[in-house]
Amino acid sequence: MSVLSKGLNFIPVSRQSDKFQAKKDAENLFRRARLKACFHNSDVTSDRDNFQRLNPRKSTWVPPDRQFASLDLFIK
């Protein structure tokens, strides 16, 4: 209620930002964008059953740079 009483133009802002977390979030976004661009036309059929799909394998692979010029420009 106290936040709503300040009006519709009030935006709560923390005093300090976590630069490490912001960089980590940005890198995760860039990785996901590169993965989408790299695999956007792949027609991979999975032999895994529905229960195996619920627990996906974790990967840290990042597609190499300079494959998609527009994506590299967005990231820069």
HTML snippet that shows the backbone in 3Dmol.js (N, CA, C, O; Angstrom):
<script src="https://3Dmol.org/build/3Dmol-min.js"></script>
<div id="view" style="width:600px;height:400px;position:relative"></div>
<script>
const pdb = `
ATOM      1  N   MET A   1       0.823  -1.201   0.000  1.00  0.00           N
ATOM      2  CA  MET A   1       0.000   0.000   0.000  1.00  0.00           C
ATOM      3  C   MET A   1       0.862   1.258   0.000  1.00  0.00           C
ATOM      4  O   MET A   1       0.504   2.261  -0.617  1.00  0.00           O
ATOM      5  N   SER A   2       1.999   1.201   0.694  1.00  0.00           N
ATOM      6  CA  SER A   2       2.835   2.397   0.773  1.00  0.00           C
ATOM      7  C   SER A   2       3.455   2.721  -0.595  1.00  0.00           C
ATOM      8  O   SER A   2       3.643   3.891  -0.926  1.00  0.00           O
ATOM      9  N   VAL A   3       3.771   1.690  -1.385  1.00  0.00           N
ATOM     10  CA  VAL A   3       4.330   1.935  -2.714  1.00  0.00           C
ATOM     11  C   VAL A   3       3.252   2.493  -3.626  1.00  0.00           C
ATOM     12  O   VAL A   3       3.518   3.413  -4.400  1.00  0.00           O
ATOM     13  N   LEU A   4       2.052   1.963  -3.552  1.00  0.00           N
ATOM     14  CA  LEU A   4       0.954   2.449  -4.383  1.00  0.00           C
ATOM     15  C   LEU A   4       0.567   3.879  -4.027  1.00  0.00           C
ATOM     16  O   LEU A   4       0.125   4.634  -4.893  1.00  0.00           O
ATOM     17  N   SER A   5       0.728   4.258  -2.761  1.00  0.00           N
ATOM     18  CA  SER A   5       0.367   5.608  -2.356  1.00  0.00           C
ATOM     19  C   SER A   5       1.320   6.663  -2.926  1.00  0.00           C
ATOM     20  O   SER A   5       0.993   7.850  -2.932  1.00  0.00           O
ATOM     21  N   LYS A   6       2.484   6.247  -3.400  1.00  0.00           N
ATOM     22  CA  LYS A   6       3.443   7.199  -3.975  1.00  0.00           C
ATOM     23  C   LYS A   6       3.068   7.614  -5.388  1.00  0.00           C
ATOM     24  O   LYS A   6       3.653   8.556  -5.922  1.00  0.00           O
ATOM     25  N   GLY A   7       2.109   6.938  -6.007  1.00  0.00           N
ATOM     26  CA  GLY A   7       1.631   7.336  -7.328  1.00  0.00           C
ATOM     27  C   GLY A   7       2.106   6.408  -8.431  1.00  0.00           C
ATOM     28  O   GLY A   7       2.949   5.537  -8.216  1.00  0.00           O
ATOM     29  N   LEU A   8       1.546   6.611  -9.622  1.00  0.00           N
ATOM     30  CA  LEU A   8       1.853   5.745 -10.750  1.00  0.00           C
ATOM     31  C   LEU A   8       3.228   6.022 -11.350  1.00  0.00           C
ATOM     32  O   LEU A   8       3.763   5.166 -12.055  1.00  0.00           O
ATOM     33  N   ASN A   9       3.806   7.170 -11.098  1.00  0.00           N
ATOM     34  CA  ASN A   9       5.111   7.514 -11.658  1.00  0.00           C
ATOM     35  C   ASN A   9       6.273   7.063 -10.790  1.00  0.00           C
ATOM     36  O   ASN A   9       7.428   7.234 -11.179  1.00  0.00           O
ATOM     37  N   PHE A  10       5.999   6.495  -9.628  1.00  0.00           N
ATOM     38  CA  PHE A  10       7.053   6.050  -8.712  1.00  0.00           C
ATOM     39  C   PHE A  10       7.664   4.750  -9.214  1.00  0.00           C
ATOM     40  O   PHE A  10       6.951   3.794  -9.518  1.00  0.00           O
ATOM     41  N   ILE A  11       8.994   4.723  -9.298  1.00  0.00           N
ATOM     42  CA  ILE A  11       9.718   3.523  -9.701  1.00  0.00           C
ATOM     43  C   ILE A  11      10.716   3.203  -8.597  1.00  0.00           C
ATOM     44  O   ILE A  11      11.649   3.974  -8.373  1.00  0.00           O
ATOM     45  N   PRO A  12      10.539   2.075  -7.899  1.00  0.00           N
ATOM     46  CA  PRO A  12      11.499   1.739  -6.848  1.00  0.00           C
ATOM     47  C   PRO A  12      12.835   1.326  -7.458  1.00  0.00           C
ATOM     48  O   PRO A  12      12.891   0.495  -8.364  1.00  0.00           O
ATOM     49  N   VAL A  13      13.896   1.915  -6.948  1.00  0.00           N
ATOM     50  CA  VAL A  13      15.241   1.647  -7.460  1.00  0.00           C
ATOM     51  C   VAL A  13      16.140   1.347  -6.272  1.00  0.00           C
ATOM     52  O   VAL A  13      16.117   2.053  -5.264  1.00  0.00           O
ATOM     53  N   SER A  14      16.930   0.291  -6.403  1.00  0.00           N
ATOM     54  CA  SER A  14      17.869  -0.013  -5.327  1.00  0.00           C
ATOM     55  C   SER A  14      19.048   0.952  -5.395  1.00  0.00           C
ATOM     56  O   SER A  14      19.383   1.461  -6.464  1.00  0.00           O
ATOM     57  N   ARG A  15      19.651   1.190  -4.287  1.00  0.00           N
ATOM     58  CA  ARG A  15      20.767   2.143  -4.216  1.00  0.00           C
ATOM     59  C   ARG A  15      22.001   1.606  -4.923  1.00  0.00           C
ATOM     60  O   ARG A  15      22.724   2.363  -5.571  1.00  0.00           O
ATOM     61  N   GLN A  16      22.246   0.308  -4.805  1.00  0.00           N
ATOM     62  CA  GLN A  16      23.427  -0.272  -5.417  1.00  0.00           C
ATOM     63  C   GLN A  16      23.000  -1.358  -6.395  1.00  0.00           C
ATOM     64  O   GLN A  16      22.061  -2.111  -6.136  1.00  0.00           O
ATOM     65  N   SER A  17      23.694  -1.427  -7.510  1.00  0.00           N
ATOM     66  CA  SER A  17      23.415  -2.482  -8.471  1.00  0.00           C
ATOM     67  C   SER A  17      24.542  -3.506  -8.424  1.00  0.00           C
ATOM     68  O   SER A  17      25.700  -3.164  -8.183  1.00  0.00           O
ATOM     69  N   ASP A  18      24.192  -4.738  -8.654  1.00  0.00           N
ATOM     70  CA  ASP A  18      25.166  -5.809  -8.663  1.00  0.00           C
ATOM     71  C   ASP A  18      25.690  -5.965 -10.087  1.00  0.00           C
ATOM     72  O   ASP A  18      25.044  -6.592 -10.927  1.00  0.00           O
ATOM     73  N   LYS A  19      26.851  -5.398 -10.352  1.00  0.00           N
ATOM     74  CA  LYS A  19      27.402  -5.401 -11.708  1.00  0.00           C
ATOM     75  C   LYS A  19      27.737  -6.814 -12.171  1.00  0.00           C
ATOM     76  O   LYS A  19      27.595  -7.126 -13.353  1.00  0.00           O
ATOM     77  N   PHE A  20      28.179  -7.667 -11.260  1.00  0.00           N
ATOM     78  CA  PHE A  20      28.495  -9.037 -11.627  1.00  0.00           C
ATOM     79  C   PHE A  20      27.244  -9.778 -12.081  1.00  0.00           C
ATOM     80  O   PHE A  20      27.276 -10.487 -13.087  1.00  0.00           O
ATOM     81  N   GLN A  21      26.148  -9.623 -11.355  1.00  0.00           N
ATOM     82  CA  GLN A  21      24.904 -10.292 -11.720  1.00  0.00           C
ATOM     83  C   GLN A  21      24.365  -9.749 -13.045  1.00  0.00           C
ATOM     84  O   GLN A  21      23.830 -10.509 -13.851  1.00  0.00           O
ATOM     85  N   ALA A  22      24.500  -8.452 -13.273  1.00  0.00           N
ATOM     86  CA  ALA A  22      24.048  -7.872 -14.540  1.00  0.00           C
ATOM     87  C   ALA A  22      24.855  -8.418 -15.713  1.00  0.00           C
ATOM     88  O   ALA A  22      24.290  -8.720 -16.765  1.00  0.00           O
ATOM     89  N   LYS A  23      26.168  -8.547 -15.544  1.00  0.00           N
ATOM     90  CA  LYS A  23      27.014  -9.104 -16.602  1.00  0.00           C
ATOM     91  C   LYS A  23      26.680 -10.576 -16.838  1.00  0.00           C
ATOM     92  O   LYS A  23      26.642 -11.026 -17.984  1.00  0.00           O
ATOM     93  N   LYS A  24      26.443 -11.314 -15.783  1.00  0.00           N
ATOM     94  CA  LYS A  24      26.085 -12.737 -15.893  1.00  0.00           C
ATOM     95  C   LYS A  24      24.754 -12.900 -16.624  1.00  0.00           C
ATOM     96  O   LYS A  24      24.618 -13.775 -17.480  1.00  0.00           O
ATOM     97  N   ASP A  25      23.782 -12.069 -16.294  1.00  0.00           N
ATOM     98  CA  ASP A  25      22.486 -12.126 -16.971  1.00  0.00           C
ATOM     99  C   ASP A  25      22.612 -11.782 -18.452  1.00  0.00           C
ATOM    100  O   ASP A  25      21.975 -12.413 -19.296  1.00  0.00           O
ATOM    101  N   ALA A  26      23.437 -10.779 -18.767  1.00  0.00           N
ATOM    102  CA  ALA A  26      23.636 -10.398 -20.161  1.00  0.00           C
ATOM    103  C   ALA A  26      24.311 -11.524 -20.940  1.00  0.00           C
ATOM    104  O   ALA A  26      23.924 -11.809 -22.073  1.00  0.00           O
ATOM    105  N   GLU A  27      25.313 -12.163 -20.345  1.00  0.00           N
ATOM    106  CA  GLU A  27      25.992 -13.271 -21.018  1.00  0.00           C
ATOM    107  C   GLU A  27      25.042 -14.439 -21.250  1.00  0.00           C
ATOM    108  O   GLU A  27      25.100 -15.087 -22.295  1.00  0.00           O
ATOM    109  N   ASN A  28      24.168 -14.712 -20.286  1.00  0.00           N
ATOM    110  CA  ASN A  28      23.163 -15.770 -20.472  1.00  0.00           C
ATOM    111  C   ASN A  28      22.208 -15.435 -21.619  1.00  0.00           C
ATOM    112  O   ASN A  28      21.845 -16.310 -22.406  1.00  0.00           O
ATOM    113  N   LEU A  29      21.808 -14.181 -21.709  1.00  0.00           N
ATOM    114  CA  LEU A  29      20.939 -13.746 -22.798  1.00  0.00           C
ATOM    115  C   LEU A  29      21.633 -13.898 -24.147  1.00  0.00           C
ATOM    116  O   LEU A  29      21.030 -14.379 -25.106  1.00  0.00           O
ATOM    117  N   PHE A  30      22.907 -13.486 -24.224  1.00  0.00           N
ATOM    118  CA  PHE A  30      23.654 -13.588 -25.473  1.00  0.00           C
ATOM    119  C   PHE A  30      23.855 -15.046 -25.870  1.00  0.00           C
ATOM    120  O   PHE A  30      23.771 -15.382 -27.051  1.00  0.00           O
ATOM    121  N   ARG A  31      24.118 -15.910 -24.903  1.00  0.00           N
ATOM    122  CA  ARG A  31      24.295 -17.333 -25.196  1.00  0.00           C
ATOM    123  C   ARG A  31      23.012 -17.924 -25.748  1.00  0.00           C
ATOM    124  O   ARG A  31      23.038 -18.651 -26.741  1.00  0.00           O
ATOM    125  N   ARG A  32      21.881 -17.615 -25.107  1.00  0.00           N
ATOM    126  CA  ARG A  32      20.604 -18.148 -25.580  1.00  0.00           C
ATOM    127  C   ARG A  32      20.264 -17.628 -26.965  1.00  0.00           C
ATOM    128  O   ARG A  32      19.700 -18.362 -27.777  1.00  0.00           O
ATOM    129  N   ALA A  33      20.596 -16.371 -27.251  1.00  0.00           N
ATOM    130  CA  ALA A  33      20.337 -15.818 -28.581  1.00  0.00           C
ATOM    131  C   ALA A  33      21.212 -16.509 -29.628  1.00  0.00           C
ATOM    132  O   ALA A  33      20.744 -16.815 -30.724  1.00  0.00           O
ATOM    133  N   ARG A  34      22.481 -16.753 -29.293  1.00  0.00           N
ATOM    134  CA  ARG A  34      23.364 -17.461 -30.227  1.00  0.00           C
ATOM    135  C   ARG A  34      22.891 -18.894 -30.467  1.00  0.00           C
ATOM    136  O   ARG A  34      22.946 -19.384 -31.595  1.00  0.00           O
ATOM    137  N   LEU A  35      22.427 -19.567 -29.411  1.00  0.00           N
ATOM    138  CA  LEU A  35      21.918 -20.930 -29.565  1.00  0.00           C
ATOM    139  C   LEU A  35      20.680 -20.959 -30.457  1.00  0.00           C
ATOM    140  O   LEU A  35      20.544 -21.837 -31.309  1.00  0.00           O
ATOM    141  N   LYS A  36      19.779 -19.999 -30.259  1.00  0.00           N
ATOM    142  CA  LYS A  36      18.586 -19.931 -31.106  1.00  0.00           C
ATOM    143  C   LYS A  36      18.970 -19.712 -32.561  1.00  0.00           C
ATOM    144  O   LYS A  36      18.414 -20.349 -33.456  1.00  0.00           O
ATOM    145  N   ALA A  37      19.918 -18.816 -32.800  1.00  0.00           N
ATOM    146  CA  ALA A  37      20.335 -18.535 -34.168  1.00  0.00           C
ATOM    147  C   ALA A  37      21.033 -19.740 -34.787  1.00  0.00           C
ATOM    148  O   ALA A  37      20.850 -20.024 -35.971  1.00  0.00           O
ATOM    149  N   CYS A  38      21.823 -20.442 -34.003  1.00  0.00           N
ATOM    150  CA  CYS A  38      22.589 -21.575 -34.519  1.00  0.00           C
ATOM    151  C   CYS A  38      21.688 -22.764 -34.857  1.00  0.00           C
ATOM    152  O   CYS A  38      21.928 -23.461 -35.843  1.00  0.00           O
ATOM    153  N   PHE A  39      20.656 -22.998 -34.050  1.00  0.00           N
ATOM    154  CA  PHE A  39      19.821 -24.184 -34.214  1.00  0.00           C
ATOM    155  C   PHE A  39      18.412 -23.876 -34.715  1.00  0.00           C
ATOM    156  O   PHE A  39      17.520 -24.710 -34.559  1.00  0.00           O
ATOM    157  N   HIS A  40      18.185 -22.714 -35.309  1.00  0.00           N
ATOM    158  CA  HIS A  40      16.818 -22.333 -35.670  1.00  0.00           C
ATOM    159  C   HIS A  40      16.218 -23.208 -36.761  1.00  0.00           C
ATOM    160  O   HIS A  40      14.995 -23.335 -36.810  1.00  0.00           O
ATOM    161  N   ASN A  41      17.001 -23.813 -37.628  1.00  0.00           N
ATOM    162  CA  ASN A  41      16.467 -24.653 -38.695  1.00  0.00           C
ATOM    163  C   ASN A  41      16.747 -26.130 -38.496  1.00  0.00           C
ATOM    164  O   ASN A  41      16.541 -26.920 -39.417  1.00  0.00           O
ATOM    165  N   SER A  42      17.205 -26.518 -37.336  1.00  0.00           N
ATOM    166  CA  SER A  42      17.555 -27.922 -37.168  1.00  0.00           C
ATOM    167  C   SER A  42      16.295 -28.747 -36.941  1.00  0.00           C
ATOM    168  O   SER A  42      15.441 -28.398 -36.126  1.00  0.00           O
ATOM    169  N   ASP A  43      16.201 -29.831 -37.669  1.00  0.00           N
ATOM    170  CA  ASP A  43      15.071 -30.755 -37.548  1.00  0.00           C
ATOM    171  C   ASP A  43      15.533 -32.005 -36.824  1.00  0.00           C
ATOM    172  O   ASP A  43      15.598 -33.089 -37.404  1.00  0.00           O
ATOM    173  N   VAL A  44      15.847 -31.842 -35.570  1.00  0.00           N
ATOM    174  CA  VAL A  44      16.336 -32.958 -34.772  1.00  0.00           C
ATOM    175  C   VAL A  44      15.138 -33.650 -34.136  1.00  0.00           C
ATOM    176  O   VAL A  44      14.331 -33.020 -33.453  1.00  0.00           O
ATOM    177  N   THR A  45      15.036 -34.933 -34.365  1.00  0.00           N
ATOM    178  CA  THR A  45      13.994 -35.710 -33.707  1.00  0.00           C
ATOM    179  C   THR A  45      14.621 -36.400 -32.518  1.00  0.00           C
ATOM    180  O   THR A  45      15.700 -36.984 -32.623  1.00  0.00           O
ATOM    181  N   SER A  46      13.963 -36.333 -31.418  1.00  0.00           N
ATOM    182  CA  SER A  46      14.507 -36.879 -30.190  1.00  0.00           C
ATOM    183  C   SER A  46      13.955 -38.278 -29.949  1.00  0.00           C
ATOM    184  O   SER A  46      12.764 -38.533 -30.123  1.00  0.00           O
ATOM    185  N   ASP A  47      14.848 -39.181 -29.543  1.00  0.00           N
ATOM    186  CA  ASP A  47      14.442 -40.541 -29.189  1.00  0.00           C
ATOM    187  C   ASP A  47      14.136 -40.656 -27.709  1.00  0.00           C
ATOM    188  O   ASP A  47      13.823 -41.738 -27.214  1.00  0.00           O
ATOM    189  N   ARG A  48      14.224 -39.547 -27.009  1.00  0.00           N
ATOM    190  CA  ARG A  48      13.991 -39.572 -25.564  1.00  0.00           C
ATOM    191  C   ARG A  48      12.503 -39.609 -25.277  1.00  0.00           C
ATOM    192  O   ARG A  48      11.712 -39.008 -26.003  1.00  0.00           O
ATOM    193  N   ASP A  49      12.120 -40.307 -24.228  1.00  0.00           N
ATOM    194  CA  ASP A  49      10.706 -40.356 -23.863  1.00  0.00           C
ATOM    195  C   ASP A  49      10.335 -39.109 -23.053  1.00  0.00           C
ATOM    196  O   ASP A  49      11.191 -38.280 -22.744  1.00  0.00           O
ATOM    197  N   ASN A  50       9.080 -38.995 -22.725  1.00  0.00           N
ATOM    198  CA  ASN A  50       8.583 -37.785 -22.060  1.00  0.00           C
ATOM    199  C   ASN A  50       9.217 -37.562 -20.697  1.00  0.00           C
ATOM    200  O   ASN A  50       9.416 -36.412 -20.307  1.00  0.00           O
ATOM    201  N   PHE A  51       9.539 -38.614 -19.961  1.00  0.00           N
ATOM    202  CA  PHE A  51      10.130 -38.443 -18.639  1.00  0.00           C
ATOM    203  C   PHE A  51      11.568 -37.945 -18.728  1.00  0.00           C
ATOM    204  O   PHE A  51      12.014 -37.199 -17.857  1.00  0.00           O
ATOM    205  N   GLN A  52      12.291 -38.341 -19.754  1.00  0.00           N
ATOM    206  CA  GLN A  52      13.652 -37.846 -19.928  1.00  0.00           C
ATOM    207  C   GLN A  52      13.658 -36.390 -20.361  1.00  0.00           C
ATOM    208  O   GLN A  52      14.603 -35.662 -20.059  1.00  0.00           O
ATOM    209  N   ARG A  53      12.634 -35.957 -21.054  1.00  0.00           N
ATOM    210  CA  ARG A  53      12.560 -34.548 -21.474  1.00  0.00           C
ATOM    211  C   ARG A  53      12.309 -33.602 -20.305  1.00  0.00           C
ATOM    212  O   ARG A  53      12.639 -32.418 -20.380  1.00  0.00           O
ATOM    213  N   LEU A  54      11.720 -34.126 -19.216  1.00  0.00           N
ATOM    214  CA  LEU A  54      11.464 -33.296 -18.043  1.00  0.00           C
ATOM    215  C   LEU A  54      12.752 -32.900 -17.332  1.00  0.00           C
ATOM    216  O   LEU A  54      12.793 -31.881 -16.643  1.00  0.00           O
ATOM    217  N   ASN A  55      13.795 -33.693 -17.493  1.00  0.00           N
ATOM    218  CA  ASN A  55      15.071 -33.403 -16.858  1.00  0.00           C
ATOM    219  C   ASN A  55      16.120 -33.218 -17.957  1.00  0.00           C
ATOM    220  O   ASN A  55      16.871 -34.149 -18.250  1.00  0.00           O
ATOM    221  N   PRO A  56      16.183 -32.026 -18.571  1.00  0.00           N
ATOM    222  CA  PRO A  56      17.109 -31.828 -19.692  1.00  0.00           C
ATOM    223  C   PRO A  56      18.561 -31.857 -19.231  1.00  0.00           C
ATOM    224  O   PRO A  56      18.876 -31.546 -18.082  1.00  0.00           O
ATOM    225  N   ARG A  57      19.423 -32.237 -20.147  1.00  0.00           N
ATOM    226  CA  ARG A  57      20.860 -32.238 -19.858  1.00  0.00           C
ATOM    227  C   ARG A  57      21.372 -30.801 -19.839  1.00  0.00           C
ATOM    228  O   ARG A  57      20.961 -29.974 -20.652  1.00  0.00           O
ATOM    229  N   LYS A  58      22.259 -30.518 -18.916  1.00  0.00           N
ATOM    230  CA  LYS A  58      22.840 -29.177 -18.793  1.00  0.00           C
ATOM    231  C   LYS A  58      24.051 -29.061 -19.711  1.00  0.00           C
ATOM    232  O   LYS A  58      24.859 -29.985 -19.805  1.00  0.00           O
ATOM    233  N   SER A  59      24.170 -27.944 -20.374  1.00  0.00           N
ATOM    234  CA  SER A  59      25.282 -27.704 -21.274  1.00  0.00           C
ATOM    235  C   SER A  59      25.771 -26.278 -21.088  1.00  0.00           C
ATOM    236  O   SER A  59      24.990 -25.380 -20.775  1.00  0.00           O
ATOM    237  N   THR A  60      27.058 -26.078 -21.280  1.00  0.00           N
ATOM    238  CA  THR A  60      27.629 -24.737 -21.198  1.00  0.00           C
ATOM    239  C   THR A  60      28.244 -24.324 -22.532  1.00  0.00           C
ATOM    240  O   THR A  60      28.953 -23.321 -22.605  1.00  0.00           O
ATOM    241  N   TRP A  61      27.975 -25.092 -23.584  1.00  0.00           N
ATOM    242  CA  TRP A  61      28.534 -24.800 -24.895  1.00  0.00           C
ATOM    243  C   TRP A  61      27.964 -23.503 -25.442  1.00  0.00           C
ATOM    244  O   TRP A  61      26.759 -23.262 -25.371  1.00  0.00           O
ATOM    245  N   VAL A  62      28.832 -22.679 -25.982  1.00  0.00           N
ATOM    246  CA  VAL A  62      28.420 -21.419 -26.596  1.00  0.00           C
ATOM    247  C   VAL A  62      28.844 -21.461 -28.059  1.00  0.00           C
ATOM    248  O   VAL A  62      30.010 -21.728 -28.350  1.00  0.00           O
ATOM    249  N   PRO A  63      27.928 -21.204 -28.980  1.00  0.00           N
ATOM    250  CA  PRO A  63      28.313 -21.176 -30.391  1.00  0.00           C
ATOM    251  C   PRO A  63      29.370 -20.104 -30.640  1.00  0.00           C
ATOM    252  O   PRO A  63      29.376 -19.072 -29.969  1.00  0.00           O
ATOM    253  N   PRO A  64      30.262 -20.342 -31.598  1.00  0.00           N
ATOM    254  CA  PRO A  64      31.329 -19.362 -31.854  1.00  0.00           C
ATOM    255  C   PRO A  64      30.790 -18.036 -32.395  1.00  0.00           C
ATOM    256  O   PRO A  64      29.705 -17.973 -32.972  1.00  0.00           O
ATOM    257  N   ASP A  65      31.565 -17.002 -32.193  1.00  0.00           N
ATOM    258  CA  ASP A  65      31.220 -15.670 -32.706  1.00  0.00           C
ATOM    259  C   ASP A  65      31.363 -15.641 -34.217  1.00  0.00           C
ATOM    260  O   ASP A  65      31.857 -16.586 -34.831  1.00  0.00           O
ATOM    261  N   ARG A  66      30.925 -14.549 -34.797  1.00  0.00           N
ATOM    262  CA  ARG A  66      31.071 -14.234 -36.223  1.00  0.00           C
ATOM    263  C   ARG A  66      30.357 -15.210 -37.145  1.00  0.00           C
ATOM    264  O   ARG A  66      30.784 -15.405 -38.283  1.00  0.00           O
ATOM    265  N   GLN A  67      29.273 -15.831 -36.674  1.00  0.00           N
ATOM    266  CA  GLN A  67      28.463 -16.659 -37.557  1.00  0.00           C
ATOM    267  C   GLN A  67      27.274 -15.882 -38.095  1.00  0.00           C
ATOM    268  O   GLN A  67      26.829 -16.107 -39.220  1.00  0.00           O
ATOM    269  N   PHE A  68      26.763 -14.964 -37.282  1.00  0.00           N
ATOM    270  CA  PHE A  68      25.604 -14.158 -37.648  1.00  0.00           C
ATOM    271  C   PHE A  68      25.944 -12.691 -37.380  1.00  0.00           C
ATOM    272  O   PHE A  68      26.034 -12.258 -36.231  1.00  0.00           O
ATOM    273  N   ALA A  69      26.127 -11.948 -38.449  1.00  0.00           N
ATOM    274  CA  ALA A  69      26.581 -10.555 -38.325  1.00  0.00           C
ATOM    275  C   ALA A  69      25.583  -9.696 -37.552  1.00  0.00           C
ATOM    276  O   ALA A  69      25.983  -8.871 -36.731  1.00  0.00           O
ATOM    277  N   SER A  70      24.298  -9.882 -37.804  1.00  0.00           N
ATOM    278  CA  SER A  70      23.298  -9.056 -37.117  1.00  0.00           C
ATOM    279  C   SER A  70      23.263  -9.354 -35.620  1.00  0.00           C
ATOM    280  O   SER A  70      23.063  -8.450 -34.808  1.00  0.00           O
ATOM    281  N   LEU A  71      23.454 -10.603 -35.261  1.00  0.00           N
ATOM    282  CA  LEU A  71      23.479 -10.964 -33.839  1.00  0.00           C
ATOM    283  C   LEU A  71      24.722 -10.400 -33.156  1.00  0.00           C
ATOM    284  O   LEU A  71      24.646  -9.910 -32.030  1.00  0.00           O
ATOM    285  N   ASP A  72      25.854 -10.468 -33.832  1.00  0.00           N
ATOM    286  CA  ASP A  72      27.083  -9.882 -33.273  1.00  0.00           C
ATOM    287  C   ASP A  72      26.936  -8.373 -33.089  1.00  0.00           C
ATOM    288  O   ASP A  72      27.430  -7.814 -32.110  1.00  0.00           O
ATOM    289  N   LEU A  73      26.265  -7.721 -34.021  1.00  0.00           N
ATOM    290  CA  LEU A  73      26.036  -6.282 -33.893  1.00  0.00           C
ATOM    291  C   LEU A  73      25.120  -5.986 -32.703  1.00  0.00           C
ATOM    292  O   LEU A  73      25.348  -5.021 -31.974  1.00  0.00           O
ATOM    293  N   PHE A  74      24.093  -6.803 -32.503  1.00  0.00           N
ATOM    294  CA  PHE A  74      23.205  -6.631 -31.355  1.00  0.00           C
ATOM    295  C   PHE A  74      23.961  -6.796 -30.043  1.00  0.00           C
ATOM    296  O   PHE A  74      23.740  -6.036 -29.100  1.00  0.00           O
ATOM    297  N   ILE A  75      24.847  -7.778 -29.975  1.00  0.00           N
ATOM    298  CA  ILE A  75      25.573  -8.046 -28.745  1.00  0.00           C
ATOM    299  C   ILE A  75      26.572  -6.933 -28.443  1.00  0.00           C
ATOM    300  O   ILE A  75      26.764  -6.580 -27.279  1.00  0.00           O
ATOM    301  N   LYS A  76      27.213  -6.371 -29.478  1.00  0.00           N
ATOM    302  CA  LYS A  76      28.148  -5.271 -29.250  1.00  0.00           C
ATOM    303  C   LYS A  76      27.411  -4.037 -28.794  1.00  0.00           C
ATOM    304  O   LYS A  76      28.031  -3.002 -28.551  1.00  0.00           O
TER     305      LYS A  76
END
`;
const viewer = $3Dmol.createViewer("view");
viewer.addModel(pdb, "pdb");
viewer.setStyle({}, {cartoon: {color: "spectrum"}});
viewer.zoomTo();
viewer.render();
</script>
